[in-house]
Amino acid sequence: PANKPDGDGAIDSDILHRLLKSLQAAGVEEIYGVFLHDTRDRLAVMRSADPAAIRREAHTIKGGAGMVGAVLVARAAALLEAGIDDPGDRLRKLEEIAAHCRTTEIMLKQRLNP
């Protein structure tokens, strides 16, 4: 099934496995590093953006997260993309995405360096 998370729920194990078959661990770490850096930059912009811009950025984050198998990030971004009316709820969802980025980074390091 698509977006099948591994035991921690943060990373799609099938996508990670495919990446590791194609690249060395360092290459996979670099891909995730670029994704996480880009996502954090977008989150910083989104904190002061209007709702339409937040939805556009969330769409981009969701797509990137899907490509690298960052399941929790993708799910949270999808909710933002769908639109959250309350500004406080939007900010909480941005913080949730940031937390999921940290979790993804930790879980990736554990998976690549057991």
N, CA, C and O of each residue as an XYZ file, in Angstrom:
456
protein
N       0.813     -1.197      0.000
C       0.000      0.000      0.000
C       0.858      1.264      0.000
O       1.971      1.271      0.524
N       0.331      2.315     -0.587
C       1.070      3.584     -0.625
C       1.147      4.169      0.770
O       0.272      3.946      1.606
N       2.216      4.926      1.006
C       2.428      5.572      2.293
C       2.375      4.594      3.454
O       1.759      4.874      4.482
N       3.017      3.451      3.290
C       3.073      2.476      4.366
C       4.175      2.886      5.328
O       5.357      2.752      5.010
N       3.796      3.389      6.516
C       4.831      3.825      7.443
C       5.543      2.640      8.067
O       5.006      1.535      8.139
N       6.760      2.894      8.515
C       7.475      1.857      9.239
C       6.983      1.855     10.681
O       5.967      2.478     10.987
N       7.677      1.177     11.548
C       7.235      1.020     12.919
C       7.038      2.318     13.670
O       6.202      2.384     14.571
N       7.797      3.366     13.318
C       7.657      4.634     14.028
C       6.585      5.517     13.411
O       6.190      6.514     14.015
N       6.105      5.172     12.220
C       5.047      5.935     11.575
C       5.507      7.179     10.851
O       4.702      7.833     10.188
N       6.785      7.529     10.956
C       7.255      8.780     10.368
C       7.682      8.630      8.918
O       7.560      9.570      8.133
N       8.184      7.452      8.555
C       8.779      7.251      7.230
C       8.142      6.040      6.561
O       7.983      4.986      7.177
N       7.781      6.207      5.295
C       7.255      5.099      4.499
C       8.416      4.147      4.211
O       9.360      4.504      3.505
N       8.342      2.953      4.754
C       9.457      2.013      4.645
C       9.693      1.561      3.203
O      10.834      1.285      2.831
N       8.651      1.481      2.392
C       8.829      1.085      0.994
C       9.613      2.139      0.215
O      10.510      1.805     -0.560
N       9.278      3.397      0.421
C       9.984      4.471     -0.268
C      11.435      4.533      0.199
O      12.346      4.670     -0.616
N      11.646      4.433      1.496
C      13.011      4.446      2.013
C      13.808      3.282      1.436
O      14.965      3.454      1.053
N      13.206      2.111      1.373
C      13.894      0.944      0.817
C      14.269      1.178     -0.651
O      15.379      0.846     -1.068
N      13.346      1.748     -1.433
C      13.639      2.026     -2.850
C      14.775      3.032     -2.986
O      15.644      2.880     -3.845
N      14.770      4.054     -2.143
C      15.856      5.037     -2.188
C      17.194      4.388     -1.844
O      18.209      4.669     -2.482
N      17.190      3.526     -0.842
C      18.434      2.866     -0.425
C      18.930      1.872     -1.470
O      20.129      1.601     -1.543
N      18.017      1.322     -2.283
C      18.435      0.432     -3.375
C      19.117      1.226     -4.484
O      19.992      0.704     -5.175
N      18.722      2.477     -4.654
C      19.248      3.309     -5.732
C      20.461      4.130     -5.324
O      21.308      4.453     -6.157
N      20.545      4.464     -4.059
C      21.581      5.372     -3.577
C      22.269      4.789     -2.348
O      21.727      3.911     -1.675
N      23.448      5.280     -2.072
C      24.089      4.933     -0.814
C      23.396      5.709      0.305
O      22.680      6.677      0.051
N      23.615      5.278      1.529
C      22.970      5.923      2.684
C      23.253      7.426      2.710
O      22.369      8.214      3.048
N      24.464      7.826      2.359
C      24.809      9.257      2.364
C      23.932     10.032      1.376
O      23.529     11.160      1.659
N      23.641      9.439      0.233
C      22.777     10.081     -0.753
C      21.352     10.220     -0.246
O      20.697     11.236     -0.479
N      20.875      9.198      0.446
C      19.527      9.245      1.020
C      19.474     10.322      2.103
O      18.512     11.086      2.181
N      20.511     10.375      2.935
C      20.573     11.414      3.966
C      20.552     12.805      3.335
O      19.914     13.720      3.856
N      21.248     12.956      2.216
C      21.277     14.252      1.541
C      19.896     14.626      1.006
O      19.471     15.774      1.129
N      19.204     13.669      0.422
C      17.857     13.925     -0.101
C      16.928     14.368      1.026
O      16.212     15.361      0.896
N      16.946     13.631      2.121
C      16.116     14.004      3.263
C      16.548     15.353      3.827
O      15.704     16.158      4.221
N      17.853     15.606      3.869
C      18.348     16.879      4.374
C      17.829     18.052      3.565
O      17.409     19.064      4.125
N      17.859     17.915      2.247
C      17.341     18.972      1.367
C      15.846     19.155      1.607
O      15.368     20.283      1.727
N      15.112     18.052      1.675
C      13.666     18.119      1.919
C      13.378     18.824      3.251
O      12.539     19.722      3.309
N      14.067     18.421      4.304
C      13.810     19.000      5.627
C      14.190     20.478      5.673
O      13.474     21.283      6.269
N      15.302     20.838      5.053
C      15.720     22.243      5.010
C      14.676     23.079      4.260
O      14.274     24.143      4.729
N      14.246     22.592      3.101
C      13.246     23.297      2.301
C      11.935     23.434      3.081
O      11.308     24.494      3.076
N      11.533     22.364      3.743
C      10.282     22.403      4.508
C      10.375     23.419      5.632
O       9.438     24.185      5.855
N      11.489     23.432      6.336
C      11.645     24.403      7.430
C      11.643     25.843      6.913
O      11.088     26.733      7.557
N      12.258     26.071      5.759
C      12.227     27.409      5.153
C      10.793     27.807      4.812
O      10.378     28.940      5.055
N      10.043     26.859      4.247
C       8.651     27.143      3.884
C       7.804     27.407      5.133
O       6.946     28.290      5.125
N       8.041     26.659      6.184
C       7.293     26.869      7.428
C       7.535     28.271      7.974
O       6.610     28.916      8.469
N       8.775     28.743      7.884
C       9.090     30.093      8.356
C       8.293     31.139      7.580
O       7.782     32.092      8.169
N       8.183     30.967      6.270
C       7.414     31.892      5.429
C       5.925     31.793      5.770
O       5.225     32.804      5.827
N       5.457     30.586      5.993
C       4.029     30.356      6.225
C       3.539     30.985      7.528
O       2.352     31.288      7.650
N       4.413     31.183      8.487
C       4.002     31.739      9.784
C       3.397     33.138      9.645
O       2.590     33.552     10.477
N       3.785     33.856      8.606
C       3.238     35.208      8.426
C       2.509     35.363      7.090
O       2.253     36.483      6.648
N       2.182     34.261      6.459
C       1.533     34.310      5.141
C       0.007     34.327      5.276
O      -0.549     33.983      6.319
N      -0.640     34.733      4.203
C      -2.102     34.690      4.177
C      -2.562     33.252      3.929
O      -1.763     32.420      3.499
N      -3.829     32.949      4.191
C      -4.322     31.566      4.068
C      -4.098     30.936      2.688
O      -3.800     29.745      2.599
N      -4.237     31.711      1.620
C      -4.041     31.153      0.279
C      -2.583     30.743      0.072
O      -2.304     29.680     -0.481
N      -1.663     31.589      0.517
C      -0.239     31.270      0.388
C       0.118     30.061      1.246
O       0.928     29.226      0.844
N      -0.484     29.970      2.421
C      -0.248     28.811      3.289
C      -0.684     27.537      2.588
O       0.028     26.534      2.625
N      -1.845     27.565      1.950
C      -2.326     26.375      1.231
C      -1.381     25.992      0.089
O      -1.119     24.809     -0.124
N      -0.870     26.983     -0.646
C       0.068     26.693     -1.746
C       1.355     26.075     -1.211
O       1.836     25.078     -1.748
N       1.912     26.661     -0.158
C       3.138     26.125      0.430
C       2.901     24.734      1.013
O       3.753     23.853      0.897
N       1.749     24.546      1.634
C       1.414     23.234      2.192
C       1.342     22.186      1.088
O       1.759     21.044      1.284
N       0.818     22.569     -0.060
C       0.750     21.647     -1.202
C       2.162     21.222     -1.612
O       2.407     20.043     -1.869
N       3.075     22.169     -1.672
C       4.461     21.875     -2.047
C       5.117     20.965     -1.008
O       5.804     20.007     -1.362
N       4.904     21.268      0.268
C       5.462     20.422      1.328
C       4.888     19.011      1.231
O       5.621     18.029      1.346
N       3.586     18.915      1.020
C       2.940     17.599      0.914
C       3.553     16.788     -0.224
O       3.812     15.596     -0.065
N       3.785     17.422     -1.361
C       4.376     16.721     -2.500
C       5.787     16.244     -2.210
O       6.131     15.100     -2.507
N       6.607     17.113     -1.634
C       7.972     16.728     -1.290
C       7.988     15.613     -0.259
O       8.770     14.668     -0.368
N       7.124     15.725      0.741
C       7.047     14.702      1.782
C       6.632     13.364      1.190
O       7.156     12.319      1.576
N       5.699     13.395      0.260
C       5.271     12.159     -0.391
C       6.394     11.510     -1.176
O       6.521     10.286     -1.198
N       7.213     12.337     -1.825
C       8.310     11.796     -2.635
C       9.370     11.101     -1.794
O       9.965     10.117     -2.234
N       9.614     11.612     -0.568
C      10.635     10.993      0.276
C      10.034     10.058      1.318
O      10.767      9.427      2.080
N       8.714      9.965      1.356
C       8.074      9.053      2.299
C       7.962      9.588      3.708
O       7.885      8.808      4.657
N       7.952     10.905      3.869
C       7.776     11.514      5.192
C       6.275     11.579      5.484
O       5.630     12.610      5.294
N       5.746     10.461      5.946
C       4.305     10.256      6.060
C       3.633     11.273      6.974
O       2.624     11.865      6.592
N       4.164     11.485      8.164
C       3.526     12.394      9.113
C       3.540     13.835      8.612
O       2.570     14.570      8.798
N       4.627     14.235      7.983
C       4.715     15.578      7.410
C       3.673     15.722      6.301
O       2.975     16.734      6.230
N       3.569     14.722      5.447
C       2.611     14.777      4.339
C       1.171     14.880      4.842
O       0.378     15.663      4.317
N       0.842     14.097      5.850
C      -0.534     14.131      6.388
C      -0.872     15.494      6.982
O      -1.951     16.032      6.732
N       0.042     16.049      7.764
C      -0.215     17.351      8.378
C      -0.297     18.445      7.313
O      -1.137     19.340      7.407
N       0.567     18.379      6.308
C       0.542     19.371      5.227
C      -0.759     19.268      4.432
O      -1.296     20.282      3.985
N      -1.261     18.057      4.255
C      -2.521     17.877      3.530
C      -3.673     18.582      4.250
O      -4.551     19.156      3.607
N      -3.667     18.538      5.568
C      -4.712     19.229      6.325
C      -4.611     20.740      6.148
O      -5.626     21.423      6.016
N      -3.390     21.259      6.147
C      -3.209     22.693      5.905
C      -3.616     23.067      4.488
O      -4.220     24.116      4.263
N      -3.287     22.217      3.551
C      -3.642     22.493      2.152
C      -5.157     22.552      1.984
O      -5.671     23.358      1.208
N      -5.866     21.698      2.711
C      -7.325     21.677      2.619
C      -7.936     22.957      3.180
O      -9.068     23.310      2.847
N      -7.188     23.644      4.026
C      -7.650     24.917      4.572
C      -8.088     24.781      6.022
O      -8.945     23.963      6.355
N      -7.492     25.589      6.863
C      -7.870     25.674      8.277
C      -8.228     27.133      8.509
O      -7.401     28.023      8.310
N      -9.470     27.374      8.931
C      -9.971     28.741      9.035
C      -9.379     29.530     10.194
O      -9.068     30.711     10.038
N      -9.220     28.906     11.343
C      -8.762     29.623     12.521
C      -7.254     29.860     12.481
O      -6.493     28.901     12.353
N      -6.800     31.118     12.588
C      -5.357     31.398     12.542
C      -4.564     30.650     13.619
O      -3.443     30.211     13.361
N      -5.125     30.500     14.806
C      -4.447     29.758     15.864
C      -4.276     28.300     15.498
O      -3.237     27.699     15.771
N      -5.305     27.729     14.875
C      -5.210     26.331     14.436
C      -4.158     26.175     13.341
O      -3.440     25.176     13.306
N      -4.064     27.166     12.443
C      -3.040     27.110     11.390
C      -1.650     27.115     12.008
O      -0.787     26.331     11.614
N      -1.433     28.001     12.979
C      -0.117     28.059     13.621
C       0.204     26.761     14.357
O       1.345     26.299     14.329
N      -0.790     26.173     15.012
C      -0.560     24.886     15.686
C      -0.205     23.798     14.678
O       0.636     22.945     14.961
N      -0.836     23.819     13.505
C      -0.532     22.821     12.480
C       0.871     23.051     11.923
O       1.565     22.085     11.604
N       1.300     24.294     11.799
C       2.675     24.576     11.370
C       3.665     24.022     12.388
O       4.683     23.443     12.009
N       3.378     24.193     13.664
C       4.250     23.643     14.707
C       4.250     22.119     14.667
O       5.276     21.487     14.919
N       3.104     21.534     14.351
C       3.016     20.076     14.227
C       3.900     19.586     13.079
O       4.601     18.584     13.222
N       3.873     20.276     11.959
C       4.725     19.894     10.832
C       6.194     20.009     11.233
O       6.995     19.131     10.911
N       6.550     21.082     11.929
C       7.936     21.244     12.380
C       8.338     20.080     13.299
O       9.446     19.555     13.191
N       7.450     19.689     14.187
C       7.734     18.557     15.079
C       7.878     17.264     14.286
O       8.744     16.443     14.588
N       7.037     17.080     13.276
C       7.137     15.880     12.435
C       8.451     15.873     11.653
O       9.016     14.809     11.401
N       8.934     17.044     11.273
C      10.246     17.117     10.608
C      11.337     16.618     11.548
O      12.208     15.848     11.144
N      11.286     17.057     12.798
C      12.283     16.597     13.771
C      12.201     15.087     13.965
O      13.224     14.404     14.014
N      10.974     14.567     14.076
C      10.781     13.119     14.239
C      11.313     12.367     13.032
O      11.988     11.349     13.181
N      11.014     12.861     11.841
C      11.482     12.220     10.614
C      13.005     12.181     10.584
O      13.597     11.161     10.232
N      13.631     13.278     10.948
C      15.085     13.347     10.953
C      15.686     12.336     11.943
O      16.656     11.650     11.620
N      15.120     12.252     13.116
C      15.603     11.302     14.128
C      15.407      9.869     13.671
O      16.314      9.046     13.789
N      14.229      9.569     13.151
C      13.934      8.203     12.722
C      14.808      7.791     11.534
O      15.235      6.641     11.440
N      15.069      8.733     10.635
C      15.936      8.429      9.494
C      17.336      8.075      9.980
O      17.928      7.098      9.520
N      17.863      8.864     10.906
C      19.199      8.576     11.434
C      19.229      7.206     12.101
O      20.203      6.468     11.956
N      18.189      6.867     12.815
C      18.133      5.551     13.457
C      18.070      4.432     12.427
O      18.686      3.380     12.599
N      17.319      4.669     11.357
C      17.184      3.636     10.314
C      18.485      3.458      9.528
O      18.828      2.341      9.140
N      19.205      4.552      9.293
C      20.420      4.477      8.493
C      21.653      4.109      9.319
O      22.648      3.626      8.780
N      21.579      4.338     10.606
C      22.714      4.041     11.503
C      22.225      3.232     12.698
O      22.227      3.724     13.827
N      21.807      1.993     12.454
C      21.222      1.202     13.555
C      22.202      0.891     14.671
O      21.837      0.238     15.649
